[in-house]
Amino acid sequence: MEFFLKHQKVILRSLGAFLLLAGFVINFWVTPQKGVSQNAVALANVKRMEASVQGVSIQKAQKKPAVSHISKALKATRAQQMKYMTIIAMVIGALFLGYSFLKKEES
């Protein structure tokens, strides 16, 4: 406890900077990019060519079931939770960092 009181400013500044930086990095890393990548375009082109080669009647017989709405809702909920957690980490980091710069009154 004595160590924490002695080095309180350094600990709070380090922890605050780390949480703030980690929150920003994770938030922008997890956030999906807008737009279509070249791999997605190439994959769509390959699927379209395969469909034209096989014909329409064969694809109707081998139609795969769509992903359930529960799975989509779960993925959306996980993404929302990750977004909230990174925002909370950034806020806590900013608070720790700001608190470490406040001047303490000596009694």
C-alpha angles and dihedrals in degrees: 000000000000090000091054093050091047095050099028097127095049093046094048093046092049094046092045094049091047094050092045093049093043091049093053094045095048093043094054093039094053096041109098117240119245115239136038123287123225090250091057091050091048091048091051091050092050092049091049092050092048090050092052091049096048097043131231099273095060093050092053091057093048097044111150120224114258121250109271122253089240091062091049091049091049092052091048091049092050091050091049091049092050090050092051093046093052091048090050090049091051092049093048090047091051091048093050091047093048093045091053090060095052114108114243120223112238113223 
